[in-house]
Amino acid sequence: MKVLVACEFSGIVRDAFYKQGHDAWSCDLLPTEIIGQHIQGSVLDVLDEGWDLMIAHPPCTHLAVSGARWFKDKLDEQEEALEFVRILMDAPIEKIALENPISIISTRIRKPDQIIQPWQFGHGETKATCLWLKNLPLLEPTDIVDGREARIHKEPPSEQRWKNRSRTFSGIASAMSIQWS
């Protein structure tokens, strides 16, 4: 299967699919953190290249409700971000999963098909993650664990904070690669 992991610089989801034997590529404006098949550039330029599956992680900066107190100051940016989400959701790809935290996508486009947590996939943490699915089943939990801490939410300010908060947990990536193959 030819898999596109849109808006992923980490390579975590890409490599999970690659390990399952797929022709998996990440695409991001940033270079990849893990050497592998990566397209550095806009995902909009490669949406029509015959992908069978796309896992999309659009930036949540102007979408996540955790930043609601700033919404009134960034209406234009929010509209651009929502239009980007719509383009990804409507891409000419048979199977699509779009991932984002609790956000205005739910009220401005449509409610998510599923909300998952890292603790359902082997990580003792909380981070509500919404999935909007097209032609894919709901993701089944693989390893429910205790120790549910909001580590990502509590991370102190730093230059790397946004990157650390945006990486997909490896247990979730593994479940996606196995269950959606």
C-alpha positions, 0 to 999 in steps of 0.5 A: 500500500502507498501511504502518505503521512501528511504534516509529519516531521518526526517520521514516527507514523511513517516508520510504523507503516514502513515496518509493516511493509508499506511504501510509506512517505512522510511530508512536511515543510520541515526536514524529517527527524528520523532518516527515511522516505520524506518529502520536504515541502507542501503536502498540497503538491503531492495529494494526487500522486496515487496514495492509497492511504493518508494519515494527516496531522494538520497543524493545530496552532489555530484550531485547538481549543486549548488556545481558545482565549486567542481565537478572537485575535486570529480569525483569518489564520483560523479560516486558513487552517480550516480550509487546509483541513477541508482540502486534506479531508477531500483529497482524492485518496480512498482512505483518510485519517485526519488527527488533531486534538480537541478543536474547532474542526468538530464544530466548524466542519464535523464531529470526529469519528473517534477520540483516543488517548495514549493510555489506550495504546501503552503510554501512561499519559492523557492527550485527547486525540480526535480522528476523522476517518474516511473508509477506515475502521475505528482504532481499537485500543491495544494496551490499556495502561495505568498512570494517566498523567498529562505530561504533554500538557504540563511541558514547560515553555521552550523552543521545542515545546510545540514539536514535543507536543505534536509527535504521535505516540509510538503505540498509536502509530503502531496500532494505525499501521497494523489495523489500517493496513 
